[in-house]
Amino acid sequence: MFRRLPAEWEPQDGVLLAWPHADSDWRDHLALVEQVFVHIARAVSRFERLLIVAPVIEPVWQQLDQAGVDMQRVTLHRMGTNDTWARDFGPITVREGEAPVLFDFGFNAWGLKFAADLDNRITANLARAGAFGRSKVRIPGLVLEGGSIESDGNGTLLTTAACLLSPNRNPHLDRQGIELALSELLGVSRFLWLENGYLAGDDTDAHIDTLARFCAADTIAYIRCDDPTDEHFAALTAMEAELRAFRTAGGQPYRLVPLPWPQPCFATDGHRLPATYANFLIINGAVLVPTYGVPQDGAALATIGRLFPDREIVAIDCRPLIAQHGSLHCVTMQIPQGVLP
């Protein structure tokens, strides 16, 4: 059966969120981060549905209702969570023929860095609760996070060697083994591996959604550091050279669009936080773009607006999110069309 991993810009049913709560690393920033989630929910609900998991759902419902979210587009499921990074423990959906199939890949908190026992069960729990209707859910027996892969919708996968070849994810598989597995599971026919690129403060071992993103089958937006004194300069310059060497399936160079480099953001203890404009979310009719309260925010919104001229550009202040080393795309997982009942 022919399989295909859709591109993010293809039609969607909704977006999955895992609501922040006090029994997590968000406890010291909960009020601030809840407001970020409210803004995300309000923006998404203008265009499509929301599927939300939380240990306690009544306060979440009240927050959203009071914030003017279209509650007819919201479904809440009560279930325990370790954290909020739905991109990495949510289902990865492929097309098998025309039918959607949801893969429940293993999630071990980016190579056994943190607790993940509850988050790793969320997709299975949602399936048992009927959240995905009659859509098939399969467990492939492989560790894989949604933030680690980018699809052009036509069989090309963009990813990083640092993440997918991490020894704490799938130690039994080398590069060839990963390619064979993902070719079969996701219908991938071409792999574009980045050997360079990272963000200080990142826990994911260089997820691709922090570095470079497909915006069309022939277009990649990427982060470029233009400050030679910055610690990222050498690695991101090398990454840019790799992107320039990549070719489309038709043999042409990609249209490469650099995203602004935000001025550094730091935690209260002084360590640098992984602010990146590459962590945007494409939904039906809009693109949600993370901002950080820095001078480069406006240029980032304008650049992404030029990449998606037919979609509304919605700014989401994600400065609170990067305190826990993730951003907008990291806390969301799109659910492609035909999955939600």
C-alpha positions as CSV (number, residue, x, y, z in Angstrom):
1,M,0.0,0.0,0.0
2,F,1.4,3.4,-1.0
3,R,2.1,5.7,2.0
4,R,2.7,9.4,2.1
5,L,3.7,11.7,4.9
6,P,1.6,14.9,4.3
7,A,3.2,18.3,4.4
8,E,2.1,20.6,7.2
9,W,0.4,23.0,4.8
10,E,-2.1,20.4,3.6
11,P,-5.7,20.5,5.0
12,Q,-6.1,19.7,8.6
13,D,-8.9,18.7,11.0
14,G,-7.3,20.3,14.1
15,V,-4.4,20.8,16.4
16,L,-3.5,18.8,19.5
17,L,-2.4,20.6,22.7
18,A,-1.4,19.3,26.1
19,W,-2.3,21.9,28.6
20,P,0.4,23.0,31.1
21,H,-0.2,22.3,34.8
22,A,1.3,22.9,38.2
23,D,2.6,19.3,38.6
24,S,5.3,19.9,35.9
25,D,8.3,22.0,35.2
26,W,5.9,24.9,34.5
27,R,4.9,25.3,38.1
28,D,7.0,28.5,38.6
29,H,5.7,30.1,35.3
30,L,2.2,28.6,35.1
31,A,0.2,31.8,34.8
32,L,2.4,33.1,32.0
33,V,2.6,29.9,30.0
34,E,-1.2,29.3,30.3
35,Q,-1.8,32.7,28.6
36,V,0.5,31.6,25.8
37,F,-1.7,28.4,25.4
38,V,-4.9,30.5,25.5
39,H,-3.5,32.7,22.7
40,I,-2.6,29.6,20.7
41,A,-6.0,28.0,21.3
42,R,-7.9,31.2,20.4
43,A,-5.9,31.6,17.1
44,V,-6.3,28.0,16.1
45,S,-10.0,27.9,16.9
46,R,-10.7,30.6,14.3
47,F,-9.6,28.2,11.6
48,E,-10.0,24.6,12.8
49,R,-10.6,22.4,15.8
50,L,-8.7,21.9,19.0
51,L,-8.0,18.6,20.7
52,I,-6.7,19.2,24.3
53,V,-5.5,16.9,26.9
54,A,-5.1,17.9,30.6
55,P,-5.1,16.2,34.0
56,V,-8.0,18.4,35.0
57,I,-10.2,19.8,32.3
58,E,-12.8,22.1,34.0
59,P,-10.4,25.0,34.7
60,V,-9.1,24.7,31.1
61,W,-12.6,24.9,29.7
62,Q,-13.3,28.0,31.8
63,Q,-10.1,29.7,30.8
64,L,-10.8,29.1,27.1
65,D,-14.5,30.1,27.3
66,Q,-13.6,33.4,29.1
67,A,-11.0,34.1,26.5
68,G,-13.5,34.0,23.7
69,V,-12.3,30.7,22.2
70,D,-15.0,29.0,20.0
71,M,-15.8,26.2,22.3
72,Q,-17.8,24.3,19.7
73,R,-14.4,23.6,18.1
74,V,-12.8,22.4,21.3
75,T,-12.7,18.8,22.7
76,L,-11.1,18.2,26.0
77,H,-9.8,14.8,27.3
78,R,-8.9,14.2,30.9
79,M,-5.6,12.4,31.1
80,G,-2.3,12.7,33.0
81,T,0.7,14.3,31.3
82,N,4.3,14.9,32.2
83,D,4.7,18.0,30.1
84,T,3.3,19.9,27.1
85,W,5.4,19.0,24.0
86,A,2.6,17.6,21.9
87,R,4.7,17.8,18.7
88,D,6.9,15.0,20.0
89,F,4.5,12.6,21.7
90,G,1.5,13.2,19.5
91,P,0.5,11.0,16.6
92,I,2.3,11.2,13.2
93,T,-0.2,10.8,10.5
94,V,0.4,9.3,7.1
95,R,-1.9,8.7,4.1
96,E,-2.2,5.1,3.2
97,G,-3.9,5.4,-0.1
98,E,-6.5,8.1,0.8
99,A,-7.1,6.8,4.4
100,P,-5.2,8.4,7.3
101,V,-3.1,6.1,9.5
102,L,-1.8,7.4,12.9
103,F,1.5,6.1,14.1
104,D,2.1,6.0,17.8
105,F,5.9,6.2,17.9
106,G,7.7,5.8,21.1
107,F,8.6,9.0,23.1
108,N,11.4,8.8,25.6
109,A,11.9,12.5,26.3
110,W,14.6,13.2,23.7
111,G,16.8,10.3,24.5
112,L,16.0,9.6,28.2
113,K,16.5,13.1,29.4
114,F,13.3,13.5,31.4
115,A,10.3,11.6,32.6
116,A,7.9,10.7,29.8
117,D,5.8,7.7,31.0
118,L,2.5,9.6,30.9
119,D,3.2,11.5,27.6
120,N,4.2,8.3,25.9
121,R,0.7,6.9,26.5
122,I,-1.3,9.9,25.3
123,T,-1.8,8.9,21.7
124,A,-3.0,5.4,22.8
125,N,-5.2,6.9,25.4
126,L,-6.8,9.3,22.9
127,A,-7.4,6.4,20.5
128,R,-9.1,4.4,23.2
129,A,-11.3,7.4,24.1
130,G,-12.4,7.6,20.5
131,A,-10.7,10.9,19.7
132,F,-9.6,9.7,16.3
133,G,-12.8,8.1,15.2
134,R,-12.3,5.1,13.1
135,S,-8.8,6.1,11.9
136,K,-6.3,3.3,12.3
137,V,-3.6,3.7,15.0
138,R,-0.5,1.6,14.8
139,I,2.5,1.2,17.1
140,P,5.7,0.9,14.9
141,G,8.1,0.1,17.8
142,L,10.4,3.0,16.9
143,V,11.3,6.1,18.9
144,L,10.6,9.2,16.8
145,E,9.5,12.8,17.6
146,G,7.4,14.9,15.3
147,G,9.7,17.8,15.7
148,S,12.6,15.8,14.3
149,I,11.2,15.4,10.8
150,E,10.0,17.8,8.0
151,S,8.1,16.5,5.0
152,D,7.5,18.1,1.6
153,G,4.4,15.9,1.1
154,N,6.1,14.3,-1.9
155,G,8.4,11.7,-0.3
156,T,11.3,14.0,0.8
157,L,12.2,14.1,4.4
158,L,14.5,16.8,5.9
159,T,16.1,15.9,9.3
160,T,19.2,16.1,11.4
161,A,21.8,13.4,12.1
162,A,22.3,14.6,15.6
163,C,18.7,13.7,16.5
164,L,17.8,10.7,14.5
165,L,21.1,9.0,15.0
166,S,21.2,9.7,18.8
167,P,22.3,6.4,20.6
168,N,19.5,6.9,23.2
169,R,16.7,6.7,20.7
170,N,17.1,3.7,18.4
171,P,20.5,2.3,19.3
172,H,19.9,-0.8,17.2
173,L,19.6,1.2,14.0
174,D,22.4,3.0,12.0
175,R,21.7,5.6,9.3
176,Q,20.8,3.0,6.7
177,G,18.5,1.2,9.2
178,I,16.7,4.5,10.1
179,E,16.2,5.2,6.4
180,L,14.8,1.8,5.7
181,A,12.4,2.0,8.6
182,L,11.1,5.4,7.8
183,S,10.9,4.6,4.1
184,E,8.6,1.8,4.9
185,L,6.6,3.5,7.6
186,L,6.3,7.0,6.2
187,G,6.6,6.5,2.5
188,V,9.9,8.4,2.3
189,S,11.9,8.1,-0.9
190,R,14.5,10.9,-0.3
191,F,16.4,11.9,2.8
192,L,18.0,15.2,3.3
193,W,20.4,14.9,6.3
194,L,21.8,18.0,8.0
195,E,25.1,17.2,9.8
196,N,25.4,20.8,11.2
197,G,23.2,23.2,13.1
198,Y,22.1,23.5,16.7
199,L,20.6,26.0,19.2
200,A,22.0,26.6,22.7
201,G,19.5,25.6,25.3
202,D,17.8,23.0,23.1
203,D,17.1,19.7,24.8
204,T,16.1,17.8,21.6
205,D,19.5,17.2,20.0
206,A,18.8,19.6,17.1
207,H,15.2,19.1,16.1
208,I,14.8,20.2,12.5
209,D,11.7,22.3,13.4
210,T,14.1,24.7,15.2
211,L,16.5,25.0,12.3
212,A,14.9,24.6,8.8
213,R,11.4,24.1,7.5
214,F,9.7,23.2,4.2
215,C,7.4,26.0,3.2
216,A,6.7,24.5,-0.3
217,A,8.1,21.5,-2.1
218,D,10.9,23.7,-3.5
219,T,11.3,26.2,-0.6
220,I,13.1,25.9,2.7
221,A,13.1,28.6,5.4
222,Y,16.1,28.4,7.8
223,I,17.8,30.2,10.6
224,R,20.9,32.1,9.7
225,C,23.3,33.7,12.2
226,D,24.9,36.8,10.7
227,D,27.0,37.6,13.8
228,P,30.5,36.2,13.6
229,T,30.9,36.6,17.4
230,D,27.9,34.5,18.2
231,E,28.5,30.9,19.4
232,H,26.2,29.6,16.7
233,F,27.9,31.3,13.7
234,A,30.1,28.4,12.6
235,A,27.6,25.7,12.9
236,L,24.8,27.6,11.2
237,T,27.0,28.8,8.4
238,A,28.0,25.1,7.8
239,M,24.3,24.2,7.9
240,E,23.5,26.9,5.3
241,A,26.2,25.4,3.0
242,E,24.5,22.0,3.3
243,L,21.1,23.5,2.4
244,R,22.6,25.1,-0.6
245,A,24.0,21.8,-1.8
246,F,20.6,20.0,-1.5
247,R,18.5,19.5,-4.6
248,T,14.8,19.0,-5.2
249,A,13.5,15.7,-6.6
250,G,13.7,17.4,-10.0
251,G,17.4,18.2,-9.5
252,Q,17.1,21.9,-8.9
253,P,18.5,23.9,-6.0
254,Y,16.0,24.8,-3.3
255,R,14.7,28.3,-2.9
256,L,16.3,29.1,0.5
257,V,14.8,31.9,2.6
258,P,16.8,33.0,5.7
259,L,14.9,33.9,8.8
260,P,16.0,36.7,11.1
261,W,18.4,35.9,13.9
262,P,16.8,37.1,17.2
263,Q,18.9,38.8,19.7
264,P,19.9,36.4,22.5
265,C,17.3,35.5,25.2
266,F,18.5,34.3,28.6
267,A,17.0,32.5,31.5
268,T,17.2,34.0,35.0
269,D,20.2,31.8,35.8
270,G,22.0,33.2,32.8
271,H,21.9,30.3,30.3
272,R,20.9,31.0,26.8
273,L,17.4,30.0,25.6
274,P,16.6,28.5,22.2
275,A,14.6,31.3,20.5
276,T,14.0,30.6,16.9
277,Y,11.5,31.8,14.3
278,A,11.7,28.5,12.4
279,N,9.3,27.1,15.0
280,F,6.1,28.4,13.3
281,L,2.9,26.4,12.9
282,I,1.0,26.2,9.6
283,I,-2.7,25.7,9.9
284,N,-5.7,26.0,7.6
285,G,-5.7,29.6,6.4
286,A,-3.0,30.9,8.7
287,V,0.6,30.6,10.0
288,L,1.2,31.1,13.7
289,V,4.6,32.7,14.3
290,P,6.5,32.7,17.6
291,T,7.7,36.1,18.8
292,Y,10.0,36.8,21.7
293,G,9.8,40.6,22.5
294,V,12.9,41.4,20.5
295,P,13.6,43.9,17.7
296,Q,13.7,41.1,15.1
297,D,10.1,40.0,15.6
298,G,8.6,42.3,13.0
299,A,11.1,41.2,10.3
300,A,10.3,37.6,11.1
301,L,6.6,38.1,10.7
302,A,7.2,39.9,7.4
303,T,9.5,37.2,6.0
304,I,7.1,34.4,6.9
305,G,4.2,36.5,5.5
306,R,6.0,36.6,2.1
307,L,6.5,32.8,2.3
308,F,2.7,32.3,2.8
309,P,1.0,35.2,1.0
310,D,-2.4,33.4,1.0
311,R,-2.5,32.8,4.8
312,E,-3.0,35.1,7.7
313,I,0.1,35.6,9.8
314,V,-0.6,35.5,13.6
315,A,2.0,36.5,16.1
316,I,2.1,34.5,19.3
317,D,4.4,35.7,22.2
318,C,6.4,32.6,23.0
319,R,8.9,34.2,25.4
320,P,7.4,32.2,28.3
321,L,7.7,28.9,26.3
322,I,11.4,29.1,25.7
323,A,12.0,29.2,29.5
324,Q,11.5,25.4,29.2
325,H,13.5,25.2,26.0
326,G,10.7,24.9,23.4
327,S,8.5,27.1,21.3
328,L,5.2,27.3,19.3
329,H,5.6,24.3,17.0
330,C,6.9,22.2,19.8
331,V,3.7,22.4,21.8
332,T,1.4,21.7,18.9
333,M,0.7,18.8,16.6
334,Q,-1.5,19.2,13.6
335,I,-4.1,16.5,12.9
336,P,-4.5,16.1,9.1
337,Q,-7.9,16.1,7.4
338,G,-10.0,13.0,7.8
339,V,-8.9,11.9,11.2
340,L,-11.2,13.6,13.8
341,P,-14.8,12.3,13.9
